[in-house]
Amino acid sequence: MIILLTGTAGFIGFHAARRLLSEGHRVIGIDSLNDYYDVSLKYARLAELKSHENFEFYKVEISDHKALDVAAKDKGVTHILHLAAQAGVRYSLDNPRAYIQANVMGHLNILEFARHSGTVEHVAYASSSSVYGDREDGPFTETDKVRSPASLYAATKLGGEMLAESYQRLYGIPQTGLRFFTVYGPWGRPDMAYFIFTDKIMKGDPITLFAPDEMRRDFTYIDDIVDVLPKILSRPPSSGHEIYNLGNSKPNTLMQLVDAVEAACGRTGEKIILGKQNGDVSNTFADVSAAERDFGFAPKTDLHEGVKRFVEWYMQSSVS
Ligand SMILES: NC(=O)c1ccc[n+]([C@@H]2O[C@H](COP(=O)([O-])OP(=O)(O)OC[C@H]3O[C@@H](n4cnc5c(N)ncnc54)[C@H](O)[C@@H]3O)[C@@H](O)[C@H]2O)c1
């Protein structure tokens, strides 16, 4: 495959690029390298990839369709793994326009590129568990009604699924939507709870927990996701457009996450307990039977093991 991989300098994009390159595919990576979190981590991820002969990188803002076309055209792109997005729920409360720019306009430009390329056989794109809204029940299945996004981030991810569906129907571009559930691991995102807790506990700072016994997340280890991505990308859905949950299917409370971080750090942290934050959902819980049936998706890393591996990386990383 010749893969246009957006968000290559990001957490999931970096791991996906490494895996695809190791399997012998060609990766054309693009990323805006924005400063939503420490850019040095994005450069450090790119530095790991740049030595690979089948990798090339372009700094591109995907909402700029001309820059995107200049970087990606005439490269014979056969597959697109579209992961670039403005992520995070809380940031969307203060920076709403960043989400529309990246997740709606940017996604449209990727679809337009695919439409006019003449070479793209399949577009797989990142969606999110957040499209399920604020629900106490579970597991969530792909056929559940999703009409109640609890944040602007969730609304733009749901919008991305709708854009994909319309482009499949209009132009016959095969597409697969990937609803990721709280993905974590080495080289992870400094804005996510497991990274913040580790950082503060190791520095002796207090950690702030929002409704820690009520909040449950289906924490999913990065390798379990990356194991299945090449298989998904290489098989366009016969129906034209499919959406899959990619989660661990074993939710843990936020307090259990803290326990795992403290065990891996060998220290306990001072805790400040506050109520639930605006835009946060209480619970995520994936039914992954569709991905298991179609791709043999079988997450195998439990929270303690995954957090241990993250903390080992954090300890030796110069980025943290
Ligand atoms: N990590 C998770 O738990 C999780 C959960 C659900 C969904 N997702 C989705 O998975 C995808 C990857 O997430 P991640 O955790 O790797 O996040 P990330 O922030 O680490 O990676 C996203 C990358 O996209 C780049 N980017 C952002 N806007 C851009 C733009 N307009 N043009 C070009 N590049 C741009 C950023 O610079 C960043 O490197 C995102 O679409 C995200 O919404 C992630």
The ligand as a Gaussian input file, in Angstrom:
#p B3LYP/6-31G(d) Opt

LIG

0 1
 N       -6.119000       8.889000      21.714000
 C       -7.391000       8.634000      21.955000
 O       -7.764000       8.193000      23.044000
 C       -8.449000       8.861000      20.898000
 C       -9.766000       8.477000      21.213000
 C      -10.765000       8.691000      20.260000
 C      -10.457000       9.229000      19.029000
 N       -9.166000       9.605000      18.759000
 C       -8.899000      10.185000      17.447000
 O       -7.762000       9.535000      16.902000
 C       -7.012000      10.453000      16.100000
 C       -5.573000      10.492000      16.566000
 O       -5.565000      10.913000      17.937000
 P       -4.244000      11.035000      18.797000
 O       -4.588000      10.585000      20.157000
 O       -3.120000      10.437000      18.061000
 O       -4.111000      12.641000      18.850000
 P       -2.847000      13.582000      18.589000
 O       -3.305000      14.954000      18.957000
 O       -1.653000      13.032000      19.279000
 O       -2.617000      13.468000      17.034000
 C       -3.304000      14.261000      16.087000
 C       -2.272000      14.890000      15.161000
 O       -2.982000      15.623000      14.165000
 C       -2.299000      16.827000      13.938000
 N       -3.285000      17.818000      13.468000
 C       -4.272000      18.394000      14.178000
 N       -4.963000      19.247000      13.423000
 C       -4.372000      19.214000      12.188000
 C       -4.627000      19.887000      10.962000
 N       -5.636000      20.779000      10.869000
 N       -3.837000      19.615000       9.896000
 C       -2.836000      18.698000      10.000000
 N       -2.545000      18.042000      11.127000
 C       -3.317000      18.297000      12.214000
 C       -1.696000      17.238000      15.260000
 O       -0.562000      18.082000      15.105000
 C       -1.348000      15.880000      15.872000
 O        0.013000      15.548000      15.651000
 C       -7.741000      11.783000      16.194000
 O       -8.605000      11.882000      15.083000
 C       -8.546000      11.662000      17.462000
 O       -9.695000      12.479000      17.439000
 C       -8.161000       9.433000      19.664000

